[in-house]
Amino acid sequence: MSQFYRPYDETHPVARSIATGSRWFDAWHAQYGRSYDQLAKQSGIVVQRLHGLSGGQPVSCDEIIALASVWGVQRDDVIASIPSPHMLVADGEPI
């Protein structure tokens, strides 16, 4: 976790971005400023899949863990930013 870690709440920059219309993935991606190629390399999630997440596709727990690790945040912070529990899946099924 980053030494500059800031817990997720309604005042977090990602939450403010989501409140003004950004999708959860795009808000986190913009906050941490890595290119898709860098994010893919560091997370192990292929670029095409990152585009899918940006487009609103459901996200797996493993993907959340990988992204949170790269972004230096807690997985629960990422989960808290996802607008619907139906977007969180395990083995392709809603949790």
Biopython code that builds the backbone (N, CA, C, O; Angstrom):
import numpy as np
from Bio.PDB.StructureBuilder import StructureBuilder

atoms = [
    (1, "MET", "N", (0.839, -1.178, 0.000)),
    (1, "MET", "CA", (0.000, 0.000, 0.000)),
    (1, "MET", "C", (0.888, 1.246, 0.000)),
    (1, "MET", "O", (1.962, 1.259, 0.600)),
    (2, "SER", "N", (0.436, 2.250, -0.656)),
    (2, "SER", "CA", (1.183, 3.496, -0.786)),
    (2, "SER", "C", (1.340, 4.193, 0.562)),
    (2, "SER", "O", (0.458, 4.121, 1.418)),
    (3, "GLN", "N", (2.466, 4.862, 0.738)),
    (3, "GLN", "CA", (2.659, 5.635, 1.968)),
    (3, "GLN", "C", (1.710, 6.823, 2.024)),
    (3, "GLN", "O", (1.527, 7.426, 3.081)),
    (4, "PHE", "N", (1.104, 7.162, 0.880)),
    (4, "PHE", "CA", (0.172, 8.281, 0.815)),
    (4, "PHE", "C", (-1.270, 7.796, 0.730)),
    (4, "PHE", "O", (-2.140, 8.507, 0.226)),
    (5, "TYR", "N", (-1.519, 6.596, 1.219)),
    (5, "TYR", "CA", (-2.844, 5.985, 1.160)),
    (5, "TYR", "C", (-3.897, 6.874, 1.811)),
    (5, "TYR", "O", (-3.709, 7.396, 2.910)),
    (6, "ARG", "N", (-5.004, 7.028, 1.103)),
    (6, "ARG", "CA", (-6.134, 7.795, 1.616)),
    (6, "ARG", "C", (-7.360, 6.895, 1.540)),
    (6, "ARG", "O", (-7.760, 6.508, 0.442)),
    (7, "PRO", "N", (-7.969, 6.549, 2.672)),
    (7, "PRO", "CA", (-9.135, 5.666, 2.652)),
    (7, "PRO", "C", (-10.255, 6.235, 1.780)),
    (7, "PRO", "O", (-10.426, 7.449, 1.674)),
    (8, "TYR", "N", (-11.001, 5.343, 1.170)),
    (8, "TYR", "CA", (-12.093, 5.737, 0.286)),
    (8, "TYR", "C", (-13.299, 6.180, 1.103)),
    (8, "TYR", "O", (-13.778, 5.458, 1.977)),
    (9, "ASP", "N", (-13.772, 7.364, 0.804)),
    (9, "ASP", "CA", (-15.031, 7.867, 1.350)),
    (9, "ASP", "C", (-15.577, 8.876, 0.352)),
    (9, "ASP", "O", (-15.013, 9.037, -0.731)),
    (10, "GLU", "N", (-16.655, 9.554, 0.694)),
    (10, "GLU", "CA", (-17.296, 10.471, -0.263)),
    (10, "GLU", "C", (-16.423, 11.668, -0.637)),
    (10, "GLU", "O", (-16.715, 12.359, -1.613)),
    (11, "THR", "N", (-15.361, 11.924, 0.120)),
    (11, "THR", "CA", (-14.474, 13.043, -0.208)),
    (11, "THR", "C", (-13.258, 12.619, -1.035)),
    (11, "THR", "O", (-12.484, 13.462, -1.487)),
    (12, "HIS", "N", (-13.097, 11.329, -1.225)),
    (12, "HIS", "CA", (-11.968, 10.812, -2.008)),
    (12, "HIS", "C", (-12.097, 11.305, -3.450)),
    (12, "HIS", "O", (-13.211, 11.370, -3.970)),
    (13, "PRO", "N", (-10.999, 11.651, -4.101)),
    (13, "PRO", "CA", (-11.072, 12.126, -5.492)),
    (13, "PRO", "C", (-11.786, 11.154, -6.437)),
    (13, "PRO", "O", (-12.474, 11.583, -7.364)),
    (14, "VAL", "N", (-11.626, 9.865, -6.208)),
    (14, "VAL", "CA", (-12.322, 8.885, -7.047)),
    (14, "VAL", "C", (-13.828, 8.986, -6.830)),
    (14, "VAL", "O", (-14.591, 8.953, -7.796)),
    (15, "ALA", "N", (-14.266, 9.107, -5.590)),
    (15, "ALA", "CA", (-15.699, 9.243, -5.301)),
    (15, "ALA", "C", (-16.263, 10.510, -5.932)),
    (15, "ALA", "O", (-17.377, 10.507, -6.455)),
    (16, "ARG", "N", (-15.499, 11.579, -5.884)),
    (16, "ARG", "CA", (-15.966, 12.834, -6.504)),
    (16, "ARG", "C", (-16.070, 12.683, -8.017)),
    (16, "ARG", "O", (-17.000, 13.205, -8.632)),
    (17, "SER", "N", (-15.128, 11.978, -8.615)),
    (17, "SER", "CA", (-15.170, 11.745, -10.059)),
    (17, "SER", "C", (-16.385, 10.897, -10.435)),
    (17, "SER", "O", (-17.058, 11.177, -11.427)),
    (18, "ILE", "N", (-16.660, 9.872, -9.649)),
    (18, "ILE", "CA", (-17.831, 9.030, -9.886)),
    (18, "ILE", "C", (-19.107, 9.853, -9.730)),
    (18, "ILE", "O", (-20.044, 9.704, -10.514)),
    (19, "ALA", "N", (-19.144, 10.711, -8.732)),
    (19, "ALA", "CA", (-20.328, 11.550, -8.496)),
    (19, "ALA", "C", (-20.612, 12.496, -9.654)),
    (19, "ALA", "O", (-21.749, 12.929, -9.841)),
    (20, "THR", "N", (-19.589, 12.815, -10.426)),
    (20, "THR", "CA", (-19.791, 13.714, -11.570)),
    (20, "THR", "C", (-19.929, 12.957, -12.885)),
    (20, "THR", "O", (-19.910, 13.562, -13.956)),
    (21, "GLY", "N", (-20.069, 11.620, -12.805)),
    (21, "GLY", "CA", (-20.396, 10.861, -14.002)),
    (21, "GLY", "C", (-19.395, 9.846, -14.505)),
    (21, "GLY", "O", (-19.692, 9.120, -15.454)),
    (22, "SER", "N", (-18.223, 9.768, -13.907)),
    (22, "SER", "CA", (-17.247, 8.766, -14.358)),
    (22, "SER", "C", (-17.645, 7.379, -13.874)),
    (22, "SER", "O", (-18.239, 7.229, -12.807)),
    (23, "ARG", "N", (-17.316, 6.378, -14.663)),
    (23, "ARG", "CA", (-17.486, 4.999, -14.201)),
    (23, "ARG", "C", (-16.393, 4.702, -13.180)),
    (23, "ARG", "O", (-15.342, 5.343, -13.178)),
    (24, "TRP", "N", (-16.651, 3.719, -12.309)),
    (24, "TRP", "CA", (-15.722, 3.417, -11.222)),
    (24, "TRP", "C", (-14.313, 3.141, -11.749)),
    (24, "TRP", "O", (-13.345, 3.691, -11.222)),
    (25, "PHE", "N", (-14.179, 2.296, -12.784)),
    (25, "PHE", "CA", (-12.851, 1.952, -13.288)),
    (25, "PHE", "C", (-12.144, 3.176, -13.856)),
    (25, "PHE", "O", (-10.961, 3.392, -13.592)),
    (26, "ASP", "N", (-12.863, 3.972, -14.631)),
    (26, "ASP", "CA", (-12.260, 5.162, -15.239)),
    (26, "ASP", "C", (-11.805, 6.159, -14.176)),
    (26, "ASP", "O", (-10.774, 6.813, -14.332)),
    (27, "ALA", "N", (-12.576, 6.273, -13.100)),
    (27, "ALA", "CA", (-12.205, 7.193, -12.023)),
    (27, "ALA", "C", (-10.904, 6.752, -11.347)),
    (27, "ALA", "O", (-10.024, 7.578, -11.105)),
    (28, "TRP", "N", (-10.777, 5.457, -11.040)),
    (28, "TRP", "CA", (-9.537, 4.952, -10.436)),
    (28, "TRP", "C", (-8.379, 5.073, -11.415)),
    (28, "TRP", "O", (-7.276, 5.471, -11.040)),
    (29, "HIS", "N", (-8.636, 4.728, -12.668)),
    (29, "HIS", "CA", (-7.584, 4.784, -13.685)),
    (29, "HIS", "C", (-7.055, 6.210, -13.836)),
    (29, "HIS", "O", (-5.844, 6.422, -13.901)),
    (30, "ALA", "N", (-7.948, 7.171, -13.891)),
    (30, "ALA", "CA", (-7.533, 8.576, -14.024)),
    (30, "ALA", "C", (-6.767, 9.044, -12.783)),
    (30, "ALA", "O", (-5.809, 9.810, -12.893)),
    (31, "GLN", "N", (-7.187, 8.585, -11.614)),
    (31, "GLN", "CA", (-6.543, 9.005, -10.369)),
    (31, "GLN", "C", (-5.081, 8.570, -10.310)),
    (31, "GLN", "O", (-4.232, 9.292, -9.788)),
    (32, "TYR", "N", (-4.794, 7.389, -10.847)),
    (32, "TYR", "CA", (-3.444, 6.849, -10.707)),
    (32, "TYR", "C", (-2.613, 6.922, -11.977)),
    (32, "TYR", "O", (-1.440, 6.547, -11.958)),
    (33, "GLY", "N", (-3.179, 7.390, -13.071)),
    (33, "GLY", "CA", (-2.448, 7.834, -14.243)),
    (33, "GLY", "C", (-1.529, 6.876, -14.976)),
    (33, "GLY", "O", (-0.605, 7.330, -15.651)),
    (34, "ARG", "N", (-1.736, 5.597, -14.876)),
    (34, "ARG", "CA", (-0.921, 4.663, -15.651)),
    (34, "ARG", "C", (-1.586, 4.431, -17.001)),
    (34, "ARG", "O", (-2.812, 4.454, -17.112)),
    (35, "SER", "N", (-0.773, 4.211, -18.019)),
    (35, "SER", "CA", (-1.343, 3.846, -19.316)),
    (35, "SER", "C", (-1.956, 2.446, -19.198)),
    (35, "SER", "O", (-1.645, 1.701, -18.269)),
    (36, "TYR", "N", (-2.814, 2.105, -20.131)),
    (36, "TYR", "CA", (-3.386, 0.757, -20.127)),
    (36, "TYR", "C", (-2.284, -0.295, -20.246)),
    (36, "TYR", "O", (-2.363, -1.347, -19.612)),
    (37, "ASP", "N", (-1.269, -0.024, -21.043)),
    (37, "ASP", "CA", (-0.169, -0.977, -21.181)),
    (37, "ASP", "C", (0.554, -1.183, -19.849)),
    (37, "ASP", "O", (0.864, -2.316, -19.481)),
    (38, "GLN", "N", (0.821, -0.100, -19.133)),
    (38, "GLN", "CA", (1.478, -0.206, -17.821)),
    (38, "GLN", "C", (0.582, -0.945, -16.837)),
    (38, "GLN", "O", (1.038, -1.827, -16.109)),
    (39, "LEU", "N", (-0.698, -0.579, -16.821)),
    (39, "LEU", "CA", (-1.632, -1.207, -15.892)),
    (39, "LEU", "C", (-1.761, -2.697, -16.195)),
    (39, "LEU", "O", (-1.820, -3.512, -15.274)),
    (40, "ALA", "N", (-1.807, -3.057, -17.466)),
    (40, "ALA", "CA", (-1.888, -4.469, -17.850)),
    (40, "ALA", "C", (-0.650, -5.227, -17.370)),
    (40, "ALA", "O", (-0.763, -6.314, -16.803)),
    (41, "LYS", "N", (0.504, -4.663, -17.595)),
    (41, "LYS", "CA", (1.756, -5.318, -17.201)),
    (41, "LYS", "C", (1.832, -5.495, -15.682)),
    (41, "LYS", "O", (2.230, -6.553, -15.196)),
    (42, "GLN", "N", (1.454, -4.462, -14.944)),
    (42, "GLN", "CA", (1.574, -4.509, -13.485)),
    (42, "GLN", "C", (0.480, -5.346, -12.824)),
    (42, "GLN", "O", (0.710, -5.943, -11.772)),
    (43, "SER", "N", (-0.699, -5.394, -13.426)),
    (43, "SER", "CA", (-1.821, -6.113, -12.816)),
    (43, "SER", "C", (-1.978, -7.539, -13.328)),
    (43, "SER", "O", (-2.573, -8.384, -12.659)),
    (44, "GLY", "N", (-1.440, -7.803, -14.524)),
    (44, "GLY", "CA", (-1.649, -9.106, -15.137)),
    (44, "GLY", "C", (-2.987, -9.226, -15.856)),
    (44, "GLY", "O", (-3.363, -10.313, -16.295)),
    (45, "ILE", "N", (-3.702, -8.120, -15.976)),
    (45, "ILE", "CA", (-4.989, -8.084, -16.679)),
    (45, "ILE", "C", (-4.721, -7.552, -18.084)),
    (45, "ILE", "O", (-4.154, -6.471, -18.238)),
    (46, "VAL", "N", (-5.120, -8.296, -19.101)),
    (46, "VAL", "CA", (-4.819, -7.890, -20.475)),
    (46, "VAL", "C", (-5.531, -6.582, -20.833)),
    (46, "VAL", "O", (-6.588, -6.264, -20.286)),
    (47, "VAL", "N", (-4.936, -5.840, -21.752)),
    (47, "VAL", "CA", (-5.455, -4.524, -22.141)),
    (47, "VAL", "C", (-6.902, -4.611, -22.615)),
    (47, "VAL", "O", (-7.718, -3.760, -22.260)),
    (48, "GLN", "N", (-7.230, -5.624, -23.409)),
    (48, "GLN", "CA", (-8.604, -5.763, -23.902)),
    (48, "GLN", "C", (-9.590, -5.868, -22.736)),
    (48, "GLN", "O", (-10.679, -5.296, -22.785)),
    (49, "ARG", "N", (-9.209, -6.591, -21.705)),
    (49, "ARG", "CA", (-10.078, -6.730, -20.528)),
    (49, "ARG", "C", (-10.194, -5.399, -19.784)),
    (49, "ARG", "O", (-11.270, -5.067, -19.286)),
    (50, "LEU", "N", (-9.116, -4.642, -19.701)),
    (50, "LEU", "CA", (-9.178, -3.321, -19.066)),
    (50, "LEU", "C", (-10.170, -2.429, -19.802)),
    (50, "LEU", "O", (-10.917, -1.678, -19.176)),
    (51, "HIS", "N", (-10.178, -2.511, -21.136)),
    (51, "HIS", "CA", (-11.161, -1.748, -21.913)),
    (51, "HIS", "C", (-12.577, -2.215, -21.580)),
    (51, "HIS", "O", (-13.500, -1.403, -21.521)),
    (52, "GLY", "N", (-12.750, -3.508, -21.364)),
    (52, "GLY", "CA", (-14.056, -4.030, -20.967)),
    (52, "GLY", "C", (-14.503, -3.479, -19.625)),
    (52, "GLY", "O", (-15.668, -3.117, -19.454)),
    (53, "LEU", "N", (-13.580, -3.414, -18.673)),
    (53, "LEU", "CA", (-13.909, -2.838, -17.365)),
    (53, "LEU", "C", (-14.276, -1.369, -17.512)),
    (53, "LEU", "O", (-15.204, -0.883, -16.865)),
    (54, "SER", "N", (-13.550, -0.672, -18.358)),
    (54, "SER", "CA", (-13.852, 0.735, -18.617)),
    (54, "SER", "C", (-15.239, 0.892, -19.234)),
    (54, "SER", "O", (-15.920, 1.893, -19.010)),
    (55, "GLY", "N", (-15.645, -0.103, -20.007)),
    (55, "GLY", "CA", (-16.951, -0.066, -20.656)),
    (55, "GLY", "C", (-18.099, -0.521, -19.777)),
    (55, "GLY", "O", (-19.248, -0.529, -20.217)),
    (56, "GLY", "N", (-17.804, -0.902, -18.536)),
    (56, "GLY", "CA", (-18.868, -1.260, -17.605)),
    (56, "GLY", "C", (-19.106, -2.748, -17.421)),
    (56, "GLY", "O", (-20.112, -3.135, -16.827)),
    (57, "GLN", "N", (-18.205, -3.595, -17.917)),
    (57, "GLN", "CA", (-18.366, -5.032, -17.714)),
    (57, "GLN", "C", (-18.155, -5.385, -16.243)),
    (57, "GLN", "O", (-17.442, -4.676, -15.532)),
    (58, "PRO", "N", (-18.776, -6.485, -15.777)),
    (58, "PRO", "CA", (-18.564, -6.932, -14.398)),
    (58, "PRO", "C", (-17.087, -7.206, -14.126)),
    (58, "PRO", "O", (-16.318, -7.482, -15.046)),
    (59, "VAL", "N", (-16.706, -7.127, -12.868)),
    (59, "VAL", "CA", (-15.315, -7.293, -12.454)),
    (59, "VAL", "C", (-15.228, -8.441, -11.453)),
    (59, "VAL", "O", (-16.106, -8.609, -10.607)),
    (60, "SER", "N", (-14.160, -9.229, -11.560)),
    (60, "SER", "CA", (-13.977, -10.350, -10.638)),
    (60, "SER", "C", (-13.215, -9.901, -9.391)),
    (60, "SER", "O", (-12.546, -8.868, -9.380)),
    (61, "CYS", "N", (-13.342, -10.705, -8.356)),
    (61, "CYS", "CA", (-12.603, -10.427, -7.118)),
    (61, "CYS", "C", (-11.098, -10.431, -7.373)),
    (61, "CYS", "O", (-10.373, -9.596, -6.833)),
    (62, "ASP", "N", (-10.629, -11.368, -8.193)),
    (62, "ASP", "CA", (-9.197, -11.426, -8.505)),
    (62, "ASP", "C", (-8.736, -10.160, -9.222)),
    (62, "ASP", "O", (-7.644, -9.656, -8.960)),
    (63, "GLU", "N", (-9.572, -9.648, -10.128)),
    (63, "GLU", "CA", (-9.219, -8.412, -10.828)),
    (63, "GLU", "C", (-9.174, -7.233, -9.864)),
    (63, "GLU", "O", (-8.292, -6.381, -9.965)),
    (64, "ILE", "N", (-10.111, -7.182, -8.940)),
    (64, "ILE", "CA", (-10.118, -6.104, -7.946)),
    (64, "ILE", "C", (-8.852, -6.155, -7.102)),
    (64, "ILE", "O", (-8.234, -5.123, -6.844)),
    (65, "ILE", "N", (-8.469, -7.338, -6.676)),
    (65, "ILE", "CA", (-7.255, -7.486, -5.874)),
    (65, "ILE", "C", (-6.037, -7.023, -6.663)),
    (65, "ILE", "O", (-5.182, -6.316, -6.130)),
    (66, "ALA", "N", (-5.955, -7.417, -7.926)),
    (66, "ALA", "CA", (-4.814, -7.024, -8.768)),
    (66, "ALA", "C", (-4.773, -5.516, -8.977)),
    (66, "ALA", "O", (-3.711, -4.903, -8.871)),
    (67, "LEU", "N", (-5.917, -4.918, -9.270)),
    (67, "LEU", "CA", (-5.964, -3.469, -9.499)),
    (67, "LEU", "C", (-5.648, -2.700, -8.220)),
    (67, "LEU", "O", (-4.878, -1.739, -8.247)),
    (68, "ALA", "N", (-6.234, -3.116, -7.110)),
    (68, "ALA", "CA", (-5.978, -2.436, -5.836)),
    (68, "ALA", "C", (-4.492, -2.470, -5.495)),
    (68, "ALA", "O", (-3.944, -1.490, -4.991)),
    (69, "SER", "N", (-3.853, -3.584, -5.766)),
    (69, "SER", "CA", (-2.423, -3.706, -5.490)),
    (69, "SER", "C", (-1.614, -2.711, -6.319)),
    (69, "SER", "O", (-0.705, -2.060, -5.803)),
    (70, "VAL", "N", (-1.943, -2.597, -7.590)),
    (70, "VAL", "CA", (-1.226, -1.656, -8.463)),
    (70, "VAL", "C", (-1.492, -0.216, -8.034)),
    (70, "VAL", "O", (-0.579, 0.610, -8.018)),
    (71, "TRP", "N", (-2.729, 0.079, -7.690)),
    (71, "TRP", "CA", (-3.099, 1.446, -7.311)),
    (71, "TRP", "C", (-2.687, 1.793, -5.883)),
    (71, "TRP", "O", (-2.764, 2.955, -5.485)),
    (72, "GLY", "N", (-2.252, 0.799, -5.108)),
    (72, "GLY", "CA", (-1.805, 1.056, -3.739)),
    (72, "GLY", "C", (-2.936, 1.374, -2.781)),
    (72, "GLY", "O", (-2.782, 2.176, -1.860)),
    (73, "VAL", "N", (-4.091, 0.728, -3.011)),
    (73, "VAL", "CA", (-5.253, 0.947, -2.150)),
    (73, "VAL", "C", (-5.762, -0.399, -1.646)),
    (73, "VAL", "O", (-5.294, -1.451, -2.080)),
    (74, "GLN", "N", (-6.711, -0.358, -0.740)),
    (74, "GLN", "CA", (-7.338, -1.569, -0.223)),
    (74, "GLN", "C", (-8.393, -2.075, -1.206)),
    (74, "GLN", "O", (-9.071, -1.278, -1.855)),
    (75, "ARG", "N", (-8.533, -3.393, -1.318)),
    (75, "ARG", "CA", (-9.557, -3.930, -2.226)),
    (75, "ARG", "C", (-10.947, -3.470, -1.806)),
    (75, "ARG", "O", (-11.811, -3.263, -2.658)),
    (76, "ASP", "N", (-11.174, -3.308, -0.506)),
    (76, "ASP", "CA", (-12.484, -2.848, -0.036)),
    (76, "ASP", "C", (-12.795, -1.439, -0.521)),
    (76, "ASP", "O", (-13.962, -1.096, -0.713)),
    (77, "ASP", "N", (-11.771, -0.620, -0.723)),
    (77, "ASP", "CA", (-11.990, 0.723, -1.269)),
    (77, "ASP", "C", (-12.484, 0.629, -2.708)),
    (77, "ASP", "O", (-13.404, 1.343, -3.105)),
    (78, "VAL", "N", (-11.867, -0.254, -3.480)),
    (78, "VAL", "CA", (-12.296, -0.434, -4.869)),
    (78, "VAL", "C", (-13.719, -0.989, -4.896)),
    (78, "VAL", "O", (-14.555, -0.512, -5.663)),
    (79, "ILE", "N", (-13.994, -1.982, -4.072)),
    (79, "ILE", "CA", (-15.341, -2.559, -4.012)),
    (79, "ILE", "C", (-16.365, -1.497, -3.637)),
    (79, "ILE", "O", (-17.458, -1.468, -4.202)),
    (80, "ALA", "N", (-16.028, -0.625, -2.693)),
    (80, "ALA", "CA", (-16.959, 0.427, -2.262)),
    (80, "ALA", "C", (-17.302, 1.391, -3.388)),
    (80, "ALA", "O", (-18.351, 2.035, -3.355)),
    (81, "SER", "N", (-16.436, 1.494, -4.376)),
    (81, "SER", "CA", (-16.675, 2.431, -5.473)),
    (81, "SER", "C", (-17.500, 1.828, -6.607)),
    (81, "SER", "O", (-17.926, 2.548, -7.510)),
    (82, "ILE", "N", (-17.725, 0.536, -6.570)),
    (82, "ILE", "CA", (-18.496, -0.132, -7.626)),
    (82, "ILE", "C", (-19.977, 0.127, -7.365)),
    (82, "ILE", "O", (-20.467, -0.140, -6.268)),
    (83, "PRO", "N", (-20.695, 0.647, -8.366)),
    (83, "PRO", "CA", (-22.052, 1.130, -8.131)),
    (83, "PRO", "C", (-23.110, 0.070, -7.850)),
    (83, "PRO", "O", (-24.146, 0.383, -7.264)),
    (84, "SER", "N", (-22.874, -1.168, -8.253)),
    (84, "SER", "CA", (-23.886, -2.208, -8.074)),
    (84, "SER", "C", (-23.219, -3.512, -7.668)),
    (84, "SER", "O", (-22.198, -3.891, -8.243)),
    (85, "PRO", "N", (-23.785, -4.200, -6.686)),
    (85, "PRO", "CA", (-23.203, -5.482, -6.286)),
    (85, "PRO", "C", (-23.238, -6.516, -7.410)),
    (85, "PRO", "O", (-22.468, -7.476, -7.388)),
    (86, "HIS", "N", (-24.118, -6.332, -8.387)),
    (86, "HIS", "CA", (-24.212, -7.267, -9.508)),
    (86, "HIS", "C", (-23.012, -7.161, -10.445)),
    (86, "HIS", "O", (-22.801, -8.031, -11.289)),
    (87, "MET", "N", (-22.229, -6.098, -10.297)),
    (87, "MET", "CA", (-21.039, -5.935, -11.139)),
    (87, "MET", "C", (-19.846, -6.717, -10.599)),
    (87, "MET", "O", (-18.835, -6.853, -11.288)),
    (88, "LEU", "N", (-19.950, -7.228, -9.384)),
    (88, "LEU", "CA", (-18.873, -7.994, -8.762)),
    (88, "LEU", "C", (-19.182, -9.477, -8.946)),
    (88, "LEU", "O", (-20.214, -9.960, -8.481)),
    (89, "VAL", "N", (-18.293, -10.196, -9.622)),
    (89, "VAL", "CA", (-18.553, -11.597, -9.946)),
    (89, "VAL", "C", (-17.413, -12.502, -9.493)),
    (89, "VAL", "O", (-16.272, -12.068, -9.338)),
    (90, "ALA", "N", (-17.752, -13.763, -9.286)),
    (90, "ALA", "CA", (-16.770, -14.810, -9.014)),
    (90, "ALA", "C", (-17.101, -15.957, -9.954)),
    (90, "ALA", "O", (-18.236, -16.432, -9.982)),
    (91, "ASP", "N", (-16.136, -16.395, -10.708)),
    (91, "ASP", "CA", (-16.345, -17.459, -11.692)),
    (91, "ASP", "C", (-17.490, -17.125, -12.641)),
    (91, "ASP", "O", (-18.244, -18.009, -13.049)),
    (92, "GLY", "N", (-17.617, -15.847, -12.991)),
    (92, "GLY", "CA", (-18.621, -15.413, -13.946)),
    (92, "GLY", "C", (-20.017, -15.242, -13.383)),
    (92, "GLY", "O", (-20.929, -14.848, -14.110)),
    (93, "GLU", "N", (-20.205, -15.532, -12.102)),
    (93, "GLU", "CA", (-21.525, -15.425, -11.473)),
    (93, "GLU", "C", (-21.525, -14.288, -10.456)),
    (93, "GLU", "O", (-20.537, -14.092, -9.748)),
    (94, "PRO", "N", (-22.642, -13.526, -10.375)),
    (94, "PRO", "CA", (-22.714, -12.467, -9.354)),
    (94, "PRO", "C", (-22.495, -13.038, -7.957)),
    (94, "PRO", "O", (-22.910, -14.155, -7.652)),
    (95, "ILE", "N", (-21.844, -12.256, -7.131)),
    (95, "ILE", "CA", (-21.579, -12.685, -5.746)),
    (95, "ILE", "C", (-22.768, -12.331, -4.876)),
    (95, "ILE", "O", (-22.757, -12.602, -3.676)),
]
sb = StructureBuilder()
sb.init_structure("model")
sb.init_model(0)
sb.init_chain("A")
sb.init_seg("    ")
for serial, (resi, resn, name, xyz) in enumerate(atoms, 1):
    if name == "N":
        sb.init_residue(resn, " ", resi, " ")
    sb.init_atom(name, np.array(xyz, "f"), 0.0, 1.0, " ", f" {name:<3s}", serial, name[0])
structure = sb.get_structure()
